[in-house]
Amino acid sequence: MKRFIAVIVFALALTACASINNPLSPTTMAQVETAYGAALSVAVGYRDACAQRLIPPACRPIVKQIQVYGQKAQAAVLYARSFVKNNPTVDASTAIRVAQDAVAVLTTYETTSGVK
């Protein structure tokens, strides 16, 4: 009887482990990457305009700060992408939320600095 119960518990444990699904849709990571790409495009355009002196020299500190936020956003997006790829059955919402927040900081700074 003990052996029968142990087999049942073991079978239920295997079934529970095999049925775990990531609650996020595949498009969630794509949306984060798209937002990051758009923010990066704006940043590159602003940096190039600043380097070509098409805008006032006050742009230089803004470019430096955008680079700081951009590097943090890039690291967060790369980590989230890697986490989702390497852990398809684990909830990736925290990693993706961190990436979303980092991209939001970048885009908010671009907006408040007059870059966009």
Buried (B, 14 or more C-beta within 10 A) or exposed (E): EEEEEEEEEEEEEEEEEEEEEBEBEEEBBEEBBEBBEBBBEBBEEBBEBBEEEEBEEEBEEBBEBBEEBBEBBBEBBEBBBEBBEEEEEBEBBEBBBBBBEBBBBBBEBBEEBEBB
